[in-house]
């Protein structure tokens, strides 16, 4: 089981060569178990990045996300009350980015690592990060 940071999700789907070797191996192992998790906040981030012109996808964002939702190995996790609490309490000192805090909280809640190249997440000490 693994949680993908937003960039790891995008790169895994559209340009997997950008992933670190450890991240790619961990994602493939989780994929075999149908346990690659994406926080719903990452979906929000994709839409926001596209709207701001900071991300260009080959398809409209709505189509890209819908195709990802149909992939049997991806699991989209809602930001429920437990994850919100963990993001506020356990991840509060991590850094100010609420999306990153929710992604880390999702991994804490699920008890699994995060695939990320984000140094702040890698160094937060709350979860295991692979890249």
C-alpha positions in Angstrom: 0.0 0.0 0.0 1.2 3.5 -0.8 -0.1 7.0 -1.0 1.0 9.1 -4.0 1.8 12.8 -3.7 0.1 14.8 -6.4 3.1 15.0 -8.6 3.9 11.3 -8.2 0.3 10.5 -9.3 0.6 12.7 -12.4 4.0 11.4 -13.3 3.1 7.8 -12.7 0.2 8.1 -15.2 1.7 10.5 -17.8 5.5 10.2 -17.6 6.7 7.4 -15.2 10.3 7.9 -16.2 10.2 11.0 -14.0 9.7 8.9 -10.9 12.5 7.9 -8.6 13.5 4.2 -8.9 12.4 3.4 -5.3 9.1 5.1 -5.8 8.4 3.3 -9.1 9.2 -0.1 -7.5 7.0 0.7 -4.4 4.1 1.8 -6.7 4.4 -1.2 -8.9 4.3 -3.5 -5.8 1.2 -1.7 -4.4 -0.4 -1.8 -7.8 -0.2 -5.6 -7.8 -2.3 -5.5 -4.6 -4.7 -2.8 -6.0 -3.5 -0.6 -3.2 -2.2 2.7 -4.7 -4.0 5.5 -2.8 -4.7 9.0 -3.9 -6.0 11.6 -1.5 -9.0 13.5 -2.8 -7.0 16.7 -2.1 -4.7 15.7 -5.0 -7.6 15.7 -7.4 -8.4 19.2 -6.2 -4.7 20.1 -6.7 -4.8 18.8 -10.3 -7.8 20.9 -11.1 -6.3 24.0 -9.5 -2.9 23.6 -11.2 -4.6 23.2 -14.6 -6.8 26.3 -13.9 -3.7 28.3 -13.0 -1.9 27.2 -16.1 0.8 25.5 -14.0 -0.1 22.0 -15.3 -0.8 20.9 -18.8 -2.4 17.5 -19.4 -2.8 15.8 -22.7 -6.6 15.6 -22.0 -9.0 17.9 -20.3 -8.5 17.5 -16.5 -12.0 16.1 -16.0 -11.4 13.4 -18.6 -7.9 12.7 -17.2 -9.3 12.3 -13.6 -12.2 10.2 -14.8 -9.8 7.8 -16.6 -7.7 7.5 -13.5 -10.9 6.7 -11.5 -11.5 3.8 -13.7 -8.1 2.2 -13.1 -8.7 -0.7 -10.8 -5.5 -0.3 -8.8 -6.1 3.3 -7.8 -8.0 4.0 -4.6 -9.3 7.6 -4.0 -9.5 8.5 -0.4 -11.9 11.1 0.9 -10.7 13.7 3.4 -12.8 12.4 6.3 -12.9 13.7 9.9 -10.1 11.4 11.0 -7.8 12.6 8.2 -8.8 16.2 8.9 -7.9 15.7 12.6 -4.5 14.2 11.8 -3.8 16.9 9.3 -4.5 19.6 11.9 -2.9 17.9 15.0 -0.1 15.5 13.9 0.9 17.4 10.7 0.4 20.9 12.0 4.1 21.6 12.5 5.1 20.0 9.2 4.6 23.1 7.0 1.9 25.4 5.9 0.7 23.6 2.7 -2.7 22.2 3.6 -2.7 19.8 0.7 0.6 18.2 1.7 -0.6 18.0 5.3 -3.7 16.1 4.1 -1.6 13.8 1.9 0.7 13.0 4.9 -2.3 12.6 7.2 -3.9 10.1 4.7 -0.6 8.1 4.8 -0.6 8.2 8.6 -4.2 7.1 8.7 -3.6 4.2 6.3 -0.2 3.3 7.9 1.7 3.4 4.7 4.5 5.4 3.0 4.1 8.3 0.6 5.7 8.4 -2.9 7.1 12.0 -3.1 10.1 14.0 -4.1 9.0 16.8 -1.8 11.8 17.3 0.7 9.5 18.8 3.3 7.4 15.6 3.3 10.5 13.4 3.1 12.0 15.1 6.1 8.9 15.6 8.3 9.5 12.5 10.3 5.9 11.5 10.5 5.8 8.9 7.7 8.1 7.0 5.5 8.6 8.5 2.1 10.0 6.8 -0.9 11.5 8.3 -4.0 
